[in-house]
Amino acid sequence: MDKIRIRGGRPLHGRIQISGAKNAGLPLMAACLLSDQTLTLSNLPALADIATMATLLEQHGVTTEVEGENGSRTMRLNAGNITSTTAPYDLVRKMRASVLVLGPILARFGEARVSLPGGCAIGNRPVDLHVKGLTALGAEIVLEEGYIHAKAPKGLKGGRYVFPQVSVGATENLMMAACLAEGETTLVNAAREPEVNDLAHCLNAMGGKVSGIGTDTLTIQGVAALHGAEHRVVADRIEAGTYAIAAVMTDGELELTGVCPTLLEALLKLLTEAGAKIDTFEDGLRIRRANGMMAGVDVMTEPYPGFPTDLQAQIMALMTVSKGAAMVTETIFENRFMHVPELCRMGANINVHHSSAMIRGVEKLKGAPVMATDLRASVSMVLAGLAAEGETIINRVYHLDRGYERLEAKLAACGADIERLRGEG
Ligand code: EPZ
C-alpha cells in the first residue's frame, strides 16, 4: 500500500485551487437516477469515492462519460436504461454514501433493494432515518439478510417527516425521492449543509420543485418526471478549510481560490479568534498568522452552519501546537477521535474524556511513522507532519485518496516537502 513521506517545518506559500466537493458530487451523481435524460456535472473532483459511486451507478445500468482532467472534470450520466434496482453489498460496504441510490431508485421504479452499509471507523452510522423518512412517503420497507427491501408499487405519496436529529444523507435521500412523489412533502429539521443546498438547486434545474433551500424546512412539490440538466458542483469547503489550517499551522500564507468564503464562516471566525489574519474575496480567501503563535480556542462540532465535524481532526492538529489549552467536543459522531493517539505519538498533549478532548499546546511536534484510520483523521496527520520537526511517514493513504484531489501536488506546489512512496501490494 502507498505511503506518504513528509519532511516538516517548511512554511507553505502559494495559491491552491479548491476542487468540487466530494460530499456534493456523490448525491448529485445519484440524482441522475431520477431521470431518463442526461445529467451533466462539471467541477466534479477526481476522487476514489467518486469513482466508487460511478461503478455503483454503472452496475444499475447508468452510462457515464468523463471529459477533462483533474481540477476541471465534467461527467455526463444517463439513467435511461436501468437494468437493476439492487445495490449489492460488495459495493455498498466500500462507501456509505451508496445508500443515496435508495431514494431515487425507489421513487422512479417503485422498488429498490440496497445493502445496509454497515458501520465504519467513525461510528455505527445507522440508516434508520432514511428508512423512517421513506416510510413516511408511503414506502413499504423490510430489512432482511442485510438488505433494505423497499417497495412503493403505486408510487410514493407526499408526506411530512420531522427529523429527530439532523442527517445530511437522510435529508438528501428524502429530498430526491419527494421530487417524484405524488403531492407535497415537507421535511422538518432538515440538514442545511451547502452540499444539501447544491443538490436542491440541481434538482430544481432538472424540473424539481424544492423550496426553503438553505433553511431547516424543505417543501417539495412532486412532479411526474425530471429532465436532464447541467450543474456545476459546489466547491469543497472541507478541502478549503483543511488548507486554511495548513497555512497557519506552518506559519505560511496561502491564497485559496474557487471557493466562496461564506461556506467556511464558522471555521474562519474560529481561526481569526485563534490569531489568523484572513482577507476574503468573492471567489476565495488569503490566510496567514496575524502575529506570532496561534492561540488555543474551544471548538464544538455542530450541524451547518456550526463548526463542521469534517474539520474537527484538522483543527485539533492546529490546537496541538497553539499557545495554551483548547477543548474540542465532537457532538455528531461517537468515535471520531482516532487521530488522537497518532497525534500523541508525534508529541501532542491530548486527553480525551468521552466526547471531549483537552489539548495543551506544545512548542513543536516531532515527525514519526503514523497510521491513517479515516479520511479526515488521515489529513490531520498530514497537517501535523507539515508542522513537525523531522520526517513523518503516513501509512494507509488510500483514506486520503477518497477525499482529497491531488493532495501532494497541491501542497508541494506551495513548498511542502511531501512525497508519495509507492507501496508493494
Ligand atoms: C455526511 O455523512 C457526510 N458524508 C460526512 O462526511 C459528514 O461527516 C456528515 O454528513 C455530517 O456532516 C457525505 O456527505 C457523503 P449524517 P452522513 O446522516 O450523511 C446519525 C467525510 O469525511 N444518523 O448527517 O452519513 C449518524 O450516525 C464524511 O466526508 C442516524 O442515527 O451523516 C451521525 O451520528 C464523514 N441515523 C449523525 O446522525 C441515520 O439514518 C449525522 O449523520 C442517519 C444518520
Boltz pocket constraint, residues with backbone or C-beta under 6 A from the ligand:
constraints:
  - pocket:
      binder: B
      contacts: [[A, 22], [A, 23], [A, 24], [A, 26], [A, 96], [A, 97], [A, 123], [A, 124], [A, 125], [A, 126], [A, 127], [A, 128], [A, 129], [A, 130], [A, 131], [A, 165], [A, 166], [A, 167], [A, 168], [A, 169], [A, 170], [A, 309], [A, 310], [A, 332], [A, 333], [A, 334], [A, 375], [A, 376], [A, 403]]
      max_distance: 6.0
